[in-house]
């Protein structure tokens, strides 16, 4: 499913473990409670998406655009790869970043209040 056009899709609570969604567009998608553990989300555009309570444990989000995500509360990014991702201005409050690779990520103006850095 690489390069899928899923703007405004309602995927709330869906099991997408290990899905390959590389270079997909998920703008304004509702991913609340979705399990994307181990998924390949490299270069995905999440602009305006709701990622509240989303499980991204071990997922690859290299070069993904997360800068204008609508909600990122309680997201599990433990052991995820965010190398080169755009997290500019993202509020990571209550997110789990334990063991996460943030090398080369744009963290300008990102907020890490109450974030678990492991």
Backbone atoms as SQL, in Angstrom:
CREATE TABLE atoms (id INTEGER PRIMARY KEY, chain TEXT, resi INTEGER, resn TEXT, atom TEXT, x REAL, y REAL, z REAL);
INSERT INTO atoms VALUES
  (1, 'A', 1, 'UNK', 'N', 0.809, -1.183, 0.000),
  (2, 'A', 1, 'UNK', 'CA', 0.000, 0.000, 0.000),
  (3, 'A', 1, 'UNK', 'C', 0.859, 1.257, 0.000),
  (4, 'A', 2, 'UNK', 'N', 2.073, 1.179, -0.447),
  (5, 'A', 2, 'UNK', 'CA', 2.926, 2.357, -0.521),
  (6, 'A', 2, 'UNK', 'C', 2.274, 3.422, -1.386),
  (7, 'A', 3, 'UNK', 'N', 2.543, 4.685, -1.027),
  (8, 'A', 3, 'UNK', 'CA', 2.042, 5.852, -1.759),
  (9, 'A', 3, 'UNK', 'C', 0.516, 5.934, -1.800),
  (10, 'A', 4, 'UNK', 'N', -0.141, 5.397, -0.775),
  (11, 'A', 4, 'UNK', 'CA', -1.607, 5.448, -0.694),
  (12, 'A', 4, 'UNK', 'C', -2.077, 6.866, -0.393),
  (13, 'A', 5, 'UNK', 'N', -3.181, 7.252, -0.968),
  (14, 'A', 5, 'UNK', 'CA', -3.798, 8.562, -0.736),
  (15, 'A', 5, 'UNK', 'C', -4.936, 8.345, 0.263),
  (16, 'A', 6, 'UNK', 'N', -4.668, 8.636, 1.531),
  (17, 'A', 6, 'UNK', 'CA', -5.634, 8.370, 2.590),
  (18, 'A', 6, 'UNK', 'C', -5.994, 9.636, 3.363),
  (19, 'A', 7, 'UNK', 'N', -6.003, 10.776, 2.692),
  (20, 'A', 7, 'UNK', 'CA', -6.367, 12.031, 3.349),
  (21, 'A', 7, 'UNK', 'C', -7.786, 11.936, 3.891),
  (22, 'A', 8, 'UNK', 'N', -7.969, 12.403, 5.132),
  (23, 'A', 8, 'UNK', 'CA', -9.262, 12.432, 5.825),
  (24, 'A', 8, 'UNK', 'C', -9.862, 11.041, 6.057),
  (25, 'A', 9, 'UNK', 'N', -9.062, 9.993, 5.912),
  (26, 'A', 9, 'UNK', 'CA', -9.557, 8.632, 6.163),
  (27, 'A', 9, 'UNK', 'C', -9.836, 8.446, 7.651),
  (28, 'A', 10, 'UNK', 'N', -10.854, 7.681, 7.961),
  (29, 'A', 10, 'UNK', 'CA', -11.175, 7.361, 9.349),
  (30, 'A', 10, 'UNK', 'C', -10.692, 5.934, 9.601),
  (31, 'A', 11, 'UNK', 'N', -9.557, 5.840, 10.270),
  (32, 'A', 11, 'UNK', 'CA', -8.926, 4.550, 10.545),
  (33, 'A', 11, 'UNK', 'C', -8.871, 4.287, 12.045),
  (34, 'A', 12, 'UNK', 'N', -9.727, 4.924, 12.781),
  (35, 'A', 12, 'UNK', 'CA', -9.777, 4.862, 14.237),
  (36, 'A', 12, 'UNK', 'C', -9.803, 3.415, 14.728),
  (37, 'A', 13, 'UNK', 'N', -8.812, 3.073, 15.587),
  (38, 'A', 13, 'UNK', 'CA', -8.774, 1.755, 16.208),
  (39, 'A', 13, 'UNK', 'C', -8.382, 0.615, 15.289),
  (40, 'A', 14, 'UNK', 'N', -7.903, 0.899, 14.110),
  (41, 'A', 14, 'UNK', 'CA', -7.548, -0.134, 13.134),
  (42, 'A', 14, 'UNK', 'C', -6.224, -0.812, 13.493),
  (43, 'A', 15, 'UNK', 'N', -6.106, -2.097, 13.199),
  (44, 'A', 15, 'UNK', 'CA', -4.862, -2.835, 13.395),
  (45, 'A', 15, 'UNK', 'C', -4.082, -2.805, 12.081),
  (46, 'A', 16, 'UNK', 'N', -3.044, -1.985, 12.049),
  (47, 'A', 16, 'UNK', 'CA', -2.198, -1.867, 10.857),
  (48, 'A', 16, 'UNK', 'C', -0.750, -2.233, 11.193),
  (49, 'A', 17, 'UNK', 'N', -0.577, -3.189, 12.102),
  (50, 'A', 17, 'UNK', 'CA', 0.761, -3.626, 12.493),
  (51, 'A', 17, 'UNK', 'C', 1.549, -4.048, 11.257),
  (52, 'A', 18, 'UNK', 'N', 2.781, -3.544, 11.186),
  (53, 'A', 18, 'UNK', 'CA', 3.730, -3.884, 10.128),
  (54, 'A', 18, 'UNK', 'C', 3.241, -3.543, 8.723),
  (55, 'A', 19, 'UNK', 'N', 2.281, -2.647, 8.615),
  (56, 'A', 19, 'UNK', 'CA', 1.802, -2.199, 7.293),
  (57, 'A', 19, 'UNK', 'C', 2.908, -1.422, 6.580),
  (58, 'A', 20, 'UNK', 'N', 2.913, -1.490, 5.276),
  (59, 'A', 20, 'UNK', 'CA', 3.873, -0.733, 4.472),
  (60, 'A', 20, 'UNK', 'C', 3.111, 0.410, 3.814),
  (61, 'A', 21, 'UNK', 'N', 3.286, 1.607, 4.374),
  (62, 'A', 21, 'UNK', 'CA', 2.571, 2.793, 3.896),
  (63, 'A', 21, 'UNK', 'C', 3.550, 3.878, 3.436),
  (64, 'A', 22, 'UNK', 'N', 4.734, 3.462, 3.065),
  (65, 'A', 22, 'UNK', 'CA', 5.793, 4.385, 2.650),
  (66, 'A', 22, 'UNK', 'C', 5.285, 5.417, 1.640),
  (67, 'A', 23, 'UNK', 'N', 5.640, 6.702, 1.884),
  (68, 'A', 23, 'UNK', 'CA', 5.307, 7.837, 1.011),
  (69, 'A', 23, 'UNK', 'C', 3.802, 8.063, 0.846),
  (70, 'A', 24, 'UNK', 'N', 3.011, 7.577, 1.795),
  (71, 'A', 24, 'UNK', 'CA', 1.556, 7.770, 1.729),
  (72, 'A', 24, 'UNK', 'C', 1.165, 9.149, 2.245),
  (73, 'A', 25, 'UNK', 'N', -0.040, 9.561, 1.915),
  (74, 'A', 25, 'UNK', 'CA', -0.572, 10.839, 2.385),
  (75, 'A', 25, 'UNK', 'C', -1.718, 10.536, 3.344),
  (76, 'A', 26, 'UNK', 'N', -1.516, 10.905, 4.607),
  (77, 'A', 26, 'UNK', 'CA', -2.510, 10.677, 5.652),
  (78, 'A', 26, 'UNK', 'C', -2.952, 12.009, 6.261),
  (79, 'A', 27, 'UNK', 'N', -3.035, 13.034, 5.443),
  (80, 'A', 27, 'UNK', 'CA', -3.436, 14.361, 5.923),
  (81, 'A', 27, 'UNK', 'C', -4.846, 14.309, 6.497),
  (82, 'A', 28, 'UNK', 'N', -4.991, 14.882, 7.704),
  (83, 'A', 28, 'UNK', 'CA', -6.282, 14.986, 8.398),
  (84, 'A', 28, 'UNK', 'C', -6.942, 13.626, 8.647),
  (85, 'A', 29, 'UNK', 'N', -6.175, 12.551, 8.611),
  (86, 'A', 29, 'UNK', 'CA', -6.726, 11.218, 8.887),
  (87, 'A', 29, 'UNK', 'C', -6.952, 11.048, 10.390),
  (88, 'A', 30, 'UNK', 'N', -7.981, 10.292, 10.756),
  (89, 'A', 30, 'UNK', 'CA', -8.241, 9.979, 12.161),
  (90, 'A', 30, 'UNK', 'C', -7.626, 8.615, 12.451),
  (91, 'A', 31, 'UNK', 'N', -6.484, 8.637, 13.137),
  (92, 'A', 31, 'UNK', 'CA', -5.760, 7.420, 13.481),
  (93, 'A', 31, 'UNK', 'C', -5.826, 7.143, 14.981),
  (94, 'A', 32, 'UNK', 'N', -6.797, 7.731, 15.659),
  (95, 'A', 32, 'UNK', 'CA', -6.942, 7.571, 17.105),
  (96, 'A', 32, 'UNK', 'C', -6.971, 6.090, 17.487),
  (97, 'A', 33, 'UNK', 'N', -6.055, 5.706, 18.383),
  (98, 'A', 33, 'UNK', 'CA', -6.032, 4.335, 18.881),
  (99, 'A', 33, 'UNK', 'C', -5.591, 3.289, 17.880),
  (100, 'A', 34, 'UNK', 'N', -5.080, 3.698, 16.748),
  (101, 'A', 34, 'UNK', 'CA', -4.637, 2.757, 15.714),
  (102, 'A', 34, 'UNK', 'C', -3.314, 2.106, 16.113),
  (103, 'A', 35, 'UNK', 'N', -3.139, 0.838, 15.786),
  (104, 'A', 35, 'UNK', 'CA', -1.891, 0.131, 16.072),
  (105, 'A', 35, 'UNK', 'C', -1.071, 0.051, 14.788),
  (106, 'A', 36, 'UNK', 'N', -0.008, 0.857, 14.748),
  (107, 'A', 36, 'UNK', 'CA', 0.904, 0.889, 13.606),
  (108, 'A', 36, 'UNK', 'C', 2.286, 0.378, 14.027),
  (109, 'A', 37, 'UNK', 'N', 2.332, -0.472, 15.033),
  (110, 'A', 37, 'UNK', 'CA', 3.595, -1.018, 15.518),
  (111, 'A', 37, 'UNK', 'C', 4.336, -1.723, 14.386),
  (112, 'A', 38, 'UNK', 'N', 5.619, -1.402, 14.254),
  (113, 'A', 38, 'UNK', 'CA', 6.449, -2.042, 13.244),
  (114, 'A', 38, 'UNK', 'C', 6.148, -1.649, 11.812),
  (115, 'A', 39, 'UNK', 'N', 5.274, -0.684, 11.605),
  (116, 'A', 39, 'UNK', 'CA', 4.892, -0.270, 10.244),
  (117, 'A', 39, 'UNK', 'C', 5.987, 0.557, 9.578),
  (118, 'A', 40, 'UNK', 'N', 6.036, 0.517, 8.251),
  (119, 'A', 40, 'UNK', 'CA', 6.944, 1.370, 7.484),
  (120, 'A', 40, 'UNK', 'C', 6.165, 2.609, 7.067),
  (121, 'A', 41, 'UNK', 'N', 6.428, 3.712, 7.763),
  (122, 'A', 41, 'UNK', 'CA', 5.749, 4.983, 7.525),
  (123, 'A', 41, 'UNK', 'C', 6.751, 6.033, 7.054),
  (124, 'A', 42, 'UNK', 'N', 7.793, 5.572, 6.396),
  (125, 'A', 42, 'UNK', 'CA', 8.827, 6.475, 5.897),
  (126, 'A', 42, 'UNK', 'C', 8.243, 7.462, 4.901),
  (127, 'A', 43, 'UNK', 'N', 8.579, 8.732, 5.088),
  (128, 'A', 43, 'UNK', 'CA', 8.174, 9.823, 4.197),
  (129, 'A', 43, 'UNK', 'C', 6.659, 10.032, 4.112),
  (130, 'A', 44, 'UNK', 'N', 5.919, 9.589, 5.123),
  (131, 'A', 44, 'UNK', 'CA', 4.463, 9.790, 5.154),
  (132, 'A', 44, 'UNK', 'C', 4.149, 11.216, 5.597),
  (133, 'A', 45, 'UNK', 'N', 3.123, 11.811, 5.008),
  (134, 'A', 45, 'UNK', 'CA', 2.666, 13.149, 5.377),
  (135, 'A', 45, 'UNK', 'C', 1.475, 13.015, 6.323),
  (136, 'A', 46, 'UNK', 'N', 1.687, 13.376, 7.603),
  (137, 'A', 46, 'UNK', 'CA', 0.655, 13.288, 8.632),
  (138, 'A', 46, 'UNK', 'C', 0.031, 14.651, 8.946),
  (139, 'A', 47, 'UNK', 'N', 0.158, 15.636, 8.086),
  (140, 'A', 47, 'UNK', 'CA', -0.353, 16.981, 8.352),
  (141, 'A', 47, 'UNK', 'C', -1.817, 16.934, 8.786),
  (142, 'A', 48, 'UNK', 'N', -2.103, 17.484, 9.968),
  (143, 'A', 48, 'UNK', 'CA', -3.477, 17.568, 10.462),
  (144, 'A', 48, 'UNK', 'C', -4.078, 16.269, 10.961),
  (145, 'A', 49, 'UNK', 'N', -3.312, 15.186, 10.983),
  (146, 'A', 49, 'UNK', 'CA', -3.835, 13.887, 11.427),
  (147, 'A', 49, 'UNK', 'C', -3.998, 13.846, 12.944),
  (148, 'A', 50, 'UNK', 'N', -4.937, 13.043, 13.420),
  (149, 'A', 50, 'UNK', 'CA', -5.136, 12.827, 14.852),
  (150, 'A', 50, 'UNK', 'C', -4.491, 11.496, 15.207),
  (151, 'A', 51, 'UNK', 'N', -3.400, 11.563, 15.969),
  (152, 'A', 51, 'UNK', 'CA', -2.655, 10.370, 16.355),
  (153, 'A', 51, 'UNK', 'C', -2.797, 10.061, 17.849),
  (154, 'A', 52, 'UNK', 'N', -3.829, 10.568, 18.489),
  (155, 'A', 52, 'UNK', 'CA', -4.050, 10.323, 19.914),
  (156, 'A', 52, 'UNK', 'C', -4.083, 8.818, 20.203),
  (157, 'A', 53, 'UNK', 'N', -3.306, 8.398, 21.203),
  (158, 'A', 53, 'UNK', 'CA', -3.260, 6.995, 21.651),
  (159, 'A', 53, 'UNK', 'C', -2.804, 6.010, 20.575),
  (160, 'A', 54, 'UNK', 'N', -2.120, 6.488, 19.558),
  (161, 'A', 54, 'UNK', 'CA', -1.637, 5.612, 18.488),
  (162, 'A', 54, 'UNK', 'C', -0.389, 4.855, 18.940),
  (163, 'A', 55, 'UNK', 'N', -0.296, 3.582, 18.564),
  (164, 'A', 55, 'UNK', 'CA', 0.863, 2.754, 18.888),
  (165, 'A', 55, 'UNK', 'C', 1.780, 2.722, 17.672),
  (166, 'A', 56, 'UNK', 'N', 2.984, 3.276, 17.849),
  (167, 'A', 56, 'UNK', 'CA', 3.971, 3.309, 16.776),
  (168, 'A', 56, 'UNK', 'C', 5.268, 2.635, 17.223),
  (169, 'A', 57, 'UNK', 'N', 5.162, 1.715, 18.178),
  (170, 'A', 57, 'UNK', 'CA', 6.333, 1.013, 18.707),
  (171, 'A', 57, 'UNK', 'C', 7.092, 0.326, 17.567),
  (172, 'A', 58, 'UNK', 'N', 8.374, 0.658, 17.442),
  (173, 'A', 58, 'UNK', 'CA', 9.211, 0.016, 16.440),
  (174, 'A', 58, 'UNK', 'C', 8.910, 0.401, 15.005),
  (175, 'A', 59, 'UNK', 'N', 8.077, 1.397, 14.800),
  (176, 'A', 59, 'UNK', 'CA', 7.728, 1.823, 13.431),
  (177, 'A', 59, 'UNK', 'C', 8.854, 2.659, 12.827),
  (178, 'A', 60, 'UNK', 'N', 8.944, 2.655, 11.506),
  (179, 'A', 60, 'UNK', 'CA', 9.899, 3.506, 10.801),
  (180, 'A', 60, 'UNK', 'C', 9.163, 4.731, 10.277),
  (181, 'A', 61, 'UNK', 'N', 9.538, 5.895, 10.815),
  (182, 'A', 61, 'UNK', 'CA', 8.954, 7.167, 10.389),
  (183, 'A', 61, 'UNK', 'C', 10.056, 8.077, 9.852),
  (184, 'A', 62, 'UNK', 'N', 11.079, 7.479, 9.264),
  (185, 'A', 62, 'UNK', 'CA', 12.178, 8.291, 8.755),
  (186, 'A', 62, 'UNK', 'C', 11.675, 9.241, 7.672),
  (187, 'A', 63, 'UNK', 'N', 12.082, 10.484, 7.811),
  (188, 'A', 63, 'UNK', 'CA', 11.726, 11.571, 6.879),
  (189, 'A', 63, 'UNK', 'C', 10.213, 11.817, 6.796),
  (190, 'A', 64, 'UNK', 'N', 9.445, 11.365, 7.787),
  (191, 'A', 64, 'UNK', 'CA', 7.996, 11.627, 7.817),
  (192, 'A', 64, 'UNK', 'C', 7.743, 13.069, 8.244),
  (193, 'A', 65, 'UNK', 'N', 6.627, 13.633, 7.801),
  (194, 'A', 65, 'UNK', 'CA', 6.246, 14.987, 8.197),
  (195, 'A', 65, 'UNK', 'C', 5.199, 14.905, 9.300),
  (196, 'A', 66, 'UNK', 'N', 5.624, 15.241, 10.516),
  (197, 'A', 66, 'UNK', 'CA', 4.740, 15.238, 11.681),
  (198, 'A', 66, 'UNK', 'C', 4.600, 16.644, 12.256),
  (199, 'A', 67, 'UNK', 'N', 5.026, 17.651, 11.510),
  (200, 'A', 67, 'UNK', 'CA', 5.106, 19.016, 12.047),
  (201, 'A', 67, 'UNK', 'C', 3.758, 19.658, 12.331),
  (202, 'A', 68, 'UNK', 'N', 2.735, 19.298, 11.655),
  (203, 'A', 68, 'UNK', 'CA', 1.428, 19.940, 11.848),
  (204, 'A', 68, 'UNK', 'C', 0.354, 18.914, 12.209),
  (205, 'A', 69, 'UNK', 'N', 0.750, 17.916, 13.007),
  (206, 'A', 69, 'UNK', 'CA', -0.199, 16.893, 13.445),
  (207, 'A', 69, 'UNK', 'C', -1.237, 17.537, 14.356),
  (208, 'A', 70, 'UNK', 'N', -2.496, 17.160, 14.178),
  (209, 'A', 70, 'UNK', 'CA', -3.575, 17.729, 14.981),
  (210, 'A', 70, 'UNK', 'C', -3.480, 17.353, 16.449),
  (211, 'A', 71, 'UNK', 'N', -3.240, 16.089, 16.758),
  (212, 'A', 71, 'UNK', 'CA', -3.108, 15.641, 18.145),
  (213, 'A', 71, 'UNK', 'C', -2.111, 14.487, 18.217),
  (214, 'A', 72, 'UNK', 'N', -1.249, 14.561, 19.233),
  (215, 'A', 72, 'UNK', 'CA', -0.184, 13.582, 19.401),
  (216, 'A', 72, 'UNK', 'C', -0.141, 13.098, 20.851),
  (217, 'A', 73, 'UNK', 'N', -1.266, 13.120, 21.543),
  (218, 'A', 73, 'UNK', 'CA', -1.317, 12.768, 22.963),
  (219, 'A', 73, 'UNK', 'C', -1.166, 11.263, 23.177),
  (220, 'A', 74, 'UNK', 'N', -0.334, 10.932, 24.169),
  (221, 'A', 74, 'UNK', 'CA', -0.140, 9.542, 24.610),
  (222, 'A', 74, 'UNK', 'C', 0.280, 8.592, 23.480),
  (223, 'A', 75, 'UNK', 'N', 1.062, 9.080, 22.549),
  (224, 'A', 75, 'UNK', 'CA', 1.541, 8.249, 21.441),
  (225, 'A', 75, 'UNK', 'C', 2.737, 7.416, 21.901),
  (226, 'A', 76, 'UNK', 'N', 2.744, 6.140, 21.549),
  (227, 'A', 76, 'UNK', 'CA', 3.854, 5.245, 21.881),
  (228, 'A', 76, 'UNK', 'C', 4.802, 5.165, 20.691),
  (229, 'A', 77, 'UNK', 'N', 5.934, 5.874, 20.809),
  (230, 'A', 77, 'UNK', 'CA', 6.962, 5.863, 19.769),
  (231, 'A', 77, 'UNK', 'C', 8.202, 5.113, 20.246),
  (232, 'A', 78, 'UNK', 'N', 8.057, 4.270, 21.261),
  (233, 'A', 78, 'UNK', 'CA', 9.208, 3.554, 21.790),
  (234, 'A', 78, 'UNK', 'C', 9.849, 2.699, 20.697),
  (235, 'A', 79, 'UNK', 'N', 11.180, 2.776, 20.639),
  (236, 'A', 79, 'UNK', 'CA', 11.981, 2.022, 19.670),
  (237, 'A', 79, 'UNK', 'C', 11.669, 2.360, 18.215),
  (238, 'A', 80, 'UNK', 'N', 11.012, 3.481, 17.973),
  (239, 'A', 80, 'UNK', 'CA', 10.691, 3.890, 16.594),
  (240, 'A', 80, 'UNK', 'C', 11.883, 4.604, 15.957),
  (241, 'A', 81, 'UNK', 'N', 11.911, 4.630, 14.639),
  (242, 'A', 81, 'UNK', 'CA', 12.950, 5.335, 13.892),
  (243, 'A', 81, 'UNK', 'C', 12.365, 6.629, 13.335),
  (244, 'A', 82, 'UNK', 'N', 12.783, 7.765, 13.907),
  (245, 'A', 82, 'UNK', 'CA', 12.328, 9.078, 13.456),
  (246, 'A', 82, 'UNK', 'C', 13.483, 9.858, 12.831),
  (247, 'A', 83, 'UNK', 'N', 14.473, 9.147, 12.313),
  (248, 'A', 83, 'UNK', 'CA', 15.626, 9.830, 11.732),
  (249, 'A', 83, 'UNK', 'C', 15.198, 10.687, 10.543),
  (250, 'A', 84, 'UNK', 'N', 15.611, 11.948, 10.582),
  (251, 'A', 84, 'UNK', 'CA', 15.296, 12.873, 9.496),
  (252, 'A', 84, 'UNK', 'C', 13.850, 13.322, 9.441),
  (253, 'A', 85, 'UNK', 'N', 13.034, 12.942, 10.428),
  (254, 'A', 85, 'UNK', 'CA', 11.614, 13.325, 10.431),
  (255, 'A', 85, 'UNK', 'C', 11.452, 14.799, 10.795),
  (256, 'A', 86, 'UNK', 'N', 10.368, 15.403, 10.335),
  (257, 'A', 86, 'UNK', 'CA', 10.066, 16.794, 10.653),
  (258, 'A', 86, 'UNK', 'C', 9.081, 16.825, 11.820),
  (259, 'A', 87, 'UNK', 'N', 9.580, 17.202, 13.004),
  (260, 'A', 87, 'UNK', 'CA', 8.763, 17.289, 14.212),
  (261, 'A', 87, 'UNK', 'C', 8.637, 18.745, 14.661),
  (262, 'A', 88, 'UNK', 'N', 8.899, 19.665, 13.777),
  (263, 'A', 88, 'UNK', 'CA', 8.900, 21.091, 14.108),
  (264, 'A', 88, 'UNK', 'C', 7.580, 21.510, 14.764),
  (265, 'A', 89, 'UNK', 'N', 7.709, 22.095, 15.976),
  (266, 'A', 89, 'UNK', 'CA', 6.555, 22.619, 16.692),
  (267, 'A', 89, 'UNK', 'C', 5.622, 21.569, 17.267),
  (268, 'A', 90, 'UNK', 'N', 5.989, 20.306, 17.202),
  (269, 'A', 90, 'UNK', 'CA', 5.116, 19.226, 17.668),
  (270, 'A', 90, 'UNK', 'C', 5.071, 19.180, 19.195),
  (271, 'A', 91, 'UNK', 'N', 3.888, 19.026, 19.760),
  (272, 'A', 91, 'UNK', 'CA', 3.719, 18.884, 21.201),
  (273, 'A', 91, 'UNK', 'C', 3.749, 17.396, 21.534),
  (274, 'A', 92, 'UNK', 'N', 4.862, 16.943, 22.091),
  (275, 'A', 92, 'UNK', 'CA', 5.059, 15.532, 22.411),
  (276, 'A', 92, 'UNK', 'C', 4.695, 15.218, 23.859),
  (277, 'A', 93, 'UNK', 'N', 3.853, 16.048, 24.459),
  (278, 'A', 93, 'UNK', 'CA', 3.443, 15.859, 25.844),
  (279, 'A', 93, 'UNK', 'C', 2.835, 14.465, 26.025),
  (280, 'A', 94, 'UNK', 'N', 3.330, 13.758, 26.998),
  (281, 'A', 94, 'UNK', 'CA', 2.914, 12.406, 27.389),
  (282, 'A', 94, 'UNK', 'C', 3.266, 11.321, 26.366),
  (283, 'A', 95, 'UNK', 'N', 4.051, 11.639, 25.355),
  (284, 'A', 95, 'UNK', 'CA', 4.474, 10.621, 24.381),
  (285, 'A', 95, 'UNK', 'C', 5.572, 9.747, 24.989),
  (286, 'A', 96, 'UNK', 'N', 5.692, 8.518, 24.509),
  (287, 'A', 96, 'UNK', 'CA', 6.747, 7.606, 24.941),
  (288, 'A', 96, 'UNK', 'C', 7.799, 7.546, 23.842),
  (289, 'A', 97, 'UNK', 'N', 8.982, 8.130, 24.118),
  (290, 'A', 97, 'UNK', 'CA', 10.077, 8.144, 23.149),
  (291, 'A', 97, 'UNK', 'C', 11.243, 7.279, 23.617),
  (292, 'A', 98, 'UNK', 'N', 10.990, 6.335, 24.482),
  (293, 'A', 98, 'UNK', 'CA', 12.026, 5.462, 25.013),
  (294, 'A', 98, 'UNK', 'C', 12.675, 4.651, 23.888),
  (295, 'A', 99, 'UNK', 'N', 13.990, 4.812, 23.720),
  (296, 'A', 99, 'UNK', 'CA', 14.720, 4.066, 22.701),
  (297, 'A', 99, 'UNK', 'C', 14.472, 4.523, 21.278),
  (298, 'A', 100, 'UNK', 'N', 13.893, 5.700, 21.104),
  (299, 'A', 100, 'UNK', 'CA', 13.567, 6.219, 19.769),
  (300, 'A', 100, 'UNK', 'C', 14.784, 6.858, 19.116),
  (301, 'A', 101, 'UNK', 'N', 14.982, 6.611, 17.827),
  (302, 'A', 101, 'UNK', 'CA', 16.067, 7.217, 17.059),
  (303, 'A', 101, 'UNK', 'C', 15.591, 8.560, 16.512),
  (304, 'A', 102, 'UNK', 'N', 16.176, 9.652, 17.020),
  (305, 'A', 102, 'UNK', 'CA', 15.814, 11.003, 16.578),
  (306, 'A', 102, 'UNK', 'C', 16.946, 11.670, 15.804),
  (307, 'A', 103, 'UNK', 'N', 17.908, 10.890, 15.322),
  (308, 'A', 103, 'UNK', 'CA', 19.052, 11.486, 14.634),
  (309, 'A', 103, 'UNK', 'C', 18.618, 12.233, 13.375),
  (310, 'A', 104, 'UNK', 'N', 19.073, 13.471, 13.272),
  (311, 'A', 104, 'UNK', 'CA', 18.770, 14.289, 12.101),
  (312, 'A', 104, 'UNK', 'C', 17.345, 14.795, 12.031),
  (313, 'A', 105, 'UNK', 'N', 16.540, 14.541, 13.065),
  (314, 'A', 105, 'UNK', 'CA', 15.143, 15.006, 13.067),
  (315, 'A', 105, 'UNK', 'C', 15.093, 16.506, 13.337),
  (316, 'A', 106, 'UNK', 'N', 14.135, 17.197, 12.733),
  (317, 'A', 106, 'UNK', 'CA', 13.923, 18.622, 12.987),
  (318, 'A', 106, 'UNK', 'C', 13.066, 18.738, 14.241),
  (319, 'A', 107, 'UNK', 'N', 13.676, 19.198, 15.331),
  (320, 'A', 107, 'UNK', 'CA', 12.993, 19.316, 16.618),
  (321, 'A', 107, 'UNK', 'C', 12.775, 20.774, 17.013),
  (322, 'A', 108, 'UNK', 'N', 12.938, 21.704, 16.069),
  (323, 'A', 108, 'UNK', 'CA', 12.747, 23.128, 16.353),
  (324, 'A', 108, 'UNK', 'C', 11.367, 23.360, 16.951),
  (325, 'A', 109, 'UNK', 'N', 11.331, 24.045, 18.088),
  (326, 'A', 109, 'UNK', 'CA', 10.096, 24.444, 18.757),
  (327, 'A', 109, 'UNK', 'C', 9.225, 23.269, 19.221),
  (328, 'A', 110, 'UNK', 'N', 9.758, 22.048, 19.198),
  (329, 'A', 110, 'UNK', 'CA', 9.003, 20.895, 19.701),
  (330, 'A', 110, 'UNK', 'C', 8.975, 20.946, 21.227),
  (331, 'A', 111, 'UNK', 'N', 7.890, 20.482, 21.817),
  (332, 'A', 111, 'UNK', 'CA', 7.729, 20.492, 23.272),
  (333, 'A', 111, 'UNK', 'C', 7.810, 19.064, 23.800),
  (334, 'A', 112, 'UNK', 'N', 8.656, 18.879, 24.828),
  (335, 'A', 112, 'UNK', 'CA', 8.866, 17.553, 25.400),
  (336, 'A', 112, 'UNK', 'C', 8.388, 17.462, 26.850),
  (337, 'A', 113, 'UNK', 'N', 7.426, 18.291, 27.257),
  (338, 'A', 113, 'UNK', 'CA', 6.899, 18.281, 28.617),
  (339, 'A', 113, 'UNK', 'C', 6.239, 16.930, 28.911),
  (340, 'A', 114, 'UNK', 'N', 6.628, 16.313, 30.021),
  (341, 'A', 114, 'UNK', 'CA', 6.072, 15.025, 30.459),
  (342, 'A', 114, 'UNK', 'C', 6.304, 13.886, 29.462),
  (343, 'A', 115, 'UNK', 'N', 7.289, 14.042, 28.598),
  (344, 'A', 115, 'UNK', 'CA', 7.616, 13.004, 27.620),
  (345, 'A', 115, 'UNK', 'C', 8.534, 11.968, 28.260),
  (346, 'A', 116, 'UNK', 'N', 8.265, 10.692, 28.033),
  (347, 'A', 116, 'UNK', 'CA', 9.123, 9.620, 28.521),
  (348, 'A', 116, 'UNK', 'C', 10.245, 9.417, 27.511),
  (349, 'A', 117, 'UNK', 'N', 11.465, 9.830, 27.904),
  (350, 'A', 117, 'UNK', 'CA', 12.619, 9.687, 27.023),
  (351, 'A', 117, 'UNK', 'C', 13.402, 8.408, 27.337),
  (352, 'A', 118, 'UNK', 'N', 12.920, 7.623, 28.297),
  (353, 'A', 118, 'UNK', 'CA', 13.525, 6.350, 28.651),
  (354, 'A', 118, 'UNK', 'C', 14.864, 6.523, 29.237);
